[in-house]
Amino acid sequence: MQRIGWDGRTPVNSTILQKIDTDIQQAHALGVMTRYWETPLYPIYAKQAVNQVLFQHGSDLLNADDLATAAMF
């Protein structure tokens, strides 16, 4: 998540959340779905943290190689 500057290994902060919210709101205002590239695969806790935040904040698609884990969101 180079654009956002957060890799899920540390707690997410308000600056990161604002960037995510702004990206998603701008895309949706244009009628575009959102999908973040270069999200972490490992460690698992980082991948899950990033996916959880993106899902909670309205991102439309999640990158997923592990479909079973992604289905939990």
Backbone as numpy.savetxt, mean C-alpha at the origin, in Angstrom:
# Nx Ny Nz CAx CAy CAz Cx Cy Cz
8.20 0.61 -2.03 7.37 1.79 -2.03 8.25 3.03 -2.03
9.07 3.12 -3.04 10.00 4.24 -3.11 9.28 5.57 -3.17
8.20 5.64 -3.88 7.47 6.90 -3.99 7.00 7.39 -2.63
6.58 6.46 -1.81 6.04 6.82 -0.51 7.13 6.98 0.54
8.18 6.18 0.44 9.27 6.28 1.40 9.05 5.45 2.65
8.30 4.36 2.53 8.04 3.49 3.68 8.10 2.05 3.23
8.81 1.21 3.98 8.98 -0.18 3.58 8.25 -1.16 4.48
7.45 -0.67 5.41 6.67 -1.53 6.28 7.42 -2.10 7.46
8.71 -1.83 7.55 9.52 -2.38 8.65 9.44 -1.53 9.91
9.00 -0.31 9.76 8.84 0.59 10.89 7.37 1.04 10.93
6.92 1.57 12.05 5.54 2.04 12.10 5.30 3.15 11.07
4.14 3.14 10.48 3.79 4.16 9.51 3.51 5.46 10.27
3.88 6.59 9.67 3.64 7.87 10.33 2.64 8.70 9.54
2.26 9.83 10.09 1.23 10.67 9.47 1.66 11.25 8.12
2.95 11.50 7.95 3.44 12.02 6.67 3.25 10.99 5.57
3.58 9.74 5.86 3.41 8.66 4.89 1.94 8.46 4.58
1.11 8.45 5.61 -0.33 8.26 5.40 -0.91 9.38 4.55
-0.42 10.60 4.74 -0.91 11.73 3.94 -0.53 11.55 2.47
0.69 11.08 2.20 1.11 10.83 0.82 0.23 9.77 0.17
-0.03 8.70 0.92 -0.88 7.63 0.39 -2.29 8.15 0.11
-2.86 8.85 1.08 -4.22 9.39 0.90 -4.29 10.35 -0.28
-3.30 11.21 -0.41 -3.29 12.17 -1.53 -3.20 11.45 -2.87
-2.29 10.49 -2.97 -2.17 9.72 -4.22 -3.49 9.06 -4.60
-4.09 8.39 -3.63 -5.31 7.64 -3.91 -6.46 8.59 -4.25
-6.59 9.66 -3.52 -7.66 10.63 -3.80 -7.50 11.25 -5.18
-6.28 11.62 -5.55 -6.05 12.22 -6.86 -6.35 11.23 -7.98
-5.92 10.00 -7.81 -6.20 8.99 -8.84 -7.69 8.75 -8.97
-8.38 8.61 -7.87 -9.82 8.36 -7.91 -10.58 9.54 -8.50
-10.12 10.75 -8.24 -10.76 11.94 -8.81 -10.67 11.93 -10.33
-9.63 11.28 -10.85 -9.44 11.17 -12.31 -10.08 9.90 -12.87
-10.69 9.10 -11.99 -11.31 7.86 -12.43 -10.32 6.74 -12.66
-9.16 6.82 -12.02 -8.09 5.84 -12.20 -7.99 4.97 -10.95
-7.82 3.67 -11.16 -7.60 2.77 -10.03 -6.14 2.87 -9.59
-5.90 2.56 -8.32 -4.54 2.64 -7.78 -3.94 1.26 -7.56
-2.63 1.19 -7.79 -1.83 0.01 -7.51 -0.41 0.48 -7.26
0.13 0.13 -6.13 1.50 0.51 -5.79 2.45 -0.60 -6.17
3.52 -0.24 -6.86 4.55 -1.18 -7.29 5.69 -1.15 -6.27
6.53 -2.16 -6.34 7.72 -2.27 -5.50 7.37 -2.29 -4.02
6.26 -2.93 -3.68 5.96 -3.15 -2.28 6.82 -4.32 -1.80
7.14 -4.38 -0.51 8.05 -5.42 -0.04 7.44 -6.82 -0.12
8.30 -7.79 -0.40 7.89 -9.20 -0.35 8.30 -9.81 0.99
9.44 -9.37 1.49 9.99 -9.89 2.75 10.54 -8.74 3.55
10.57 -8.85 4.83 9.98 -9.89 5.64 8.45 -9.85 5.55
7.84 -10.95 5.90 6.39 -11.09 5.77 5.66 -10.00 6.55
6.12 -9.67 7.74 5.43 -8.65 8.53 5.42 -7.30 7.82
6.48 -6.99 7.07 6.54 -5.72 6.34 5.56 -5.74 5.17
5.51 -6.86 4.46 4.56 -6.99 3.35 3.13 -6.82 3.86
2.82 -7.49 4.97 1.47 -7.41 5.51 1.14 -6.01 6.03
2.12 -5.35 6.62 1.89 -3.98 7.11 1.57 -3.03 5.96
2.35 -3.12 4.89 2.12 -2.25 3.73 0.77 -2.55 3.10
0.48 -3.82 2.87 -0.81 -4.18 2.26 -1.98 -3.73 3.12
-1.87 -3.88 4.42 -2.96 -3.47 5.32 -3.21 -1.96 5.22
-2.14 -1.18 5.25 -2.30 0.28 5.18 -2.89 0.68 3.82
-2.37 0.12 2.74 -2.90 0.47 1.42 -4.37 0.10 1.29
-4.73 -1.08 1.77 -6.12 -1.53 1.71 -7.02 -0.62 2.55
-6.60 -0.30 3.76 -7.40 0.55 4.65 -7.60 1.95 4.09
-6.64 2.40 3.28 -6.72 3.77 2.76 -7.29 3.83 1.34
-7.81 2.71 0.86 -8.58 2.74 -0.37 -7.86 2.40 -1.65
-6.64 1.85 -1.57 -5.98 1.44 -2.81 -6.80 0.31 -3.45
-6.90 0.33 -4.74 -7.79 -0.60 -5.44 -7.18 -1.98 -5.66
-5.88 -2.03 -5.91 -5.22 -3.30 -6.21 -3.98 -3.45 -5.35
-3.71 -4.69 -4.94 -2.50 -4.99 -4.18 -1.60 -5.87 -5.02
-0.29 -5.63 -4.97 0.66 -6.54 -5.60 0.70 -7.81 -4.75
0.62 -8.96 -5.40 0.60 -10.19 -4.61 1.11 -11.37 -5.41
2.14 -12.02 -4.89 2.57 -13.31 -5.41 1.94 -14.42 -4.59
1.65 -14.12 -3.34 1.04 -15.08 -2.41 -0.45 -14.76 -2.35
-1.24 -15.41 -3.20 -2.66 -15.09 -3.29 -3.43 -15.44 -2.04
-3.04 -16.51 -1.37 -3.73 -16.89 -0.13 -3.61 -15.80 0.94
-2.42 -15.24 1.07 -2.23 -14.17 2.04 -2.94 -12.90 1.61
-2.88 -12.58 0.34 -3.54 -11.38 -0.18 -5.06 -11.47 -0.03
-5.59 -12.67 -0.09 -7.05 -12.84 0.04 -7.55 -12.46 1.42
-6.66 -12.41 2.40 -7.05 -12.02 3.76 -7.41 -10.55 3.84
-7.01 -9.75 2.86 -7.30 -8.32 2.89 -8.60 -8.08 2.19
